Amino acid sequence: MSYNAGGLIRWPVYLCIPVGFSLLTLQVLSEAIKRLAYLTGRRDAPLSSEADLPPFVFRGASTGESS
């Protein structure tokens, strides 16, 4: 319980901190595995095809085309 009368409960906020760091750690491991696979030749370069590009990247921007 909050020390303020009628305040919010604190455990949801405190839970977000370890959950956030856990998700960040999983993303770091995912990126490390992907980069290691590229370096050992088991995977093509990251972002090597247009299917891997994020939606905000303009395809063909160097040729003057835009999507």
N, C-alpha and C positions, 0 to 999 in steps of 0.2 A: 504494500500500500504506500501511497505517497504520504509525505509528511504534511502536505497541504490538505485542508478539509475539502472533501469532494474532489480530490485530484485524481489523476489517471494512475492506473497500475503500471509498474515499471518493468515487469519481466518481459513484455514484448519488445521493448526497446533494447534491453540487455541481450535478448536472444538474437537480435539482428547483427550484433557485432561478430560473434563467432560464426554465424551462418555466412555472413559476408566474406570473412577471411577464409572460410572453408571453400566457398565457391571460387574465390580468387586463386587459391592453391590448386584446385582442380584445373582451372584454366591455364595456369603456369605449367602444370604437368602435361596437359594436352599439347600446348605449344612446343614444349621441350621434346616430346615424343615425335611430333610432326617434323621438327627441324632435324632431329637425329635420323629419322627415316630418310629425309632428303639427303643428308650428308653421307649416309651409307649406300645411297643409290636405290633404295627400296620404294621410293615415291618420287613423283615428278615435283618440280619446284612448287612451293606454295604460291597460290594465286597464278598458276600457270595457264589456266583456261578462263574464259569469260564466265563460266558457270560458278567459279569460285569467287568472283568479284563481288564486293558488297553492292547493294542496290544504289548507293549514292555516287558510284564511280561512273563517269561518262564513258561509254564504250566508243572508241574511234575518235576521241577528242583531239588526238594529234593530227588527224586528217581533216578536221573541220566538221566532222559529223557529230551529232549529239542524239541522245535517246530521249 
